[in-house]
Amino acid sequence: MRLDAHQHYWSIERGDYGWITPALPVLYRDFLPQHLEPLLNKHQLDGTIVVQAAATLAETDFLLALSETEPTIAGVVAWLDLTDPDYRIHYERFAKHPKFVGFRLMIQEMPDANAILAPTYVEALTFFAEKGVPVDLLVVSHQLEPLVKLLDQVPHLHAVIDHIAKPRIKDGVLEPWKEQMSQIAAHPRIYCKLSGMVTEADHNNWEPAAFKPYIEHVLDVFGPGRVMYGSDWPVSLLAASYDEVVSVLGQALPETWTEADRERLFGLNAKEFYRI
């Protein structure tokens, strides 16, 4: 199974995508399965993991409903508010749906990432760790220190870092991202998505070589068994075409990688992580 492990669908008229405004004309329109299907076919991808793009329960309901009639949607990553006393009730409702595969914690949106060290988050994530529920972690590189501390408190969390933790690719900065990603990778249940990289570079003037040291480090510390390809389409269109996203990753893969390693990156790891 070949999978794109990270992409989004949205319908602007739904009204809960506050971050998508006319100031982002590339994104300010509907993006639905019929728009992605030709690209999936071109790259011989069997399906995708669709990830929430709005911090609402209603958007997750929208995506789960969409998945019922769209065979290319292999799974839906939901939104949950872990500070909501009813988060377990919402989780249990979502979990009844056959295409629900986990939820995303949006650390990126927190004014202070140290909030994830509060008892509310630690207790909730311990609950999900014990159940083995897949968790996507949306985090920016400057927020990694609290995340390292969190994983020390919840070492059995079954989670994946989205977008290689958004390092400062545009500025060519590697540390302390590099060391912190090594610490995170030491937890054997943590995976990493090679996604969302082009939007961390200069949108109008990036070169494939800019991504190579970041990709190489992720592959080195996570290995071929805990990495996933994700396009981050359509957000990636801010900086690159779908074809360019695939090309950037392909050019950076080690020559020593086997076909089996590539199969893991382009689908099998996501299939196992999300238990599809």
Summary of the structure (lengths in Angstrom):
residues: 276
radius of gyration: 17.5
end to end distance: 10.1
largest distance: 49.7
contacts: 884
relative contact order: 0.14
helix: 46%
strand: 15%
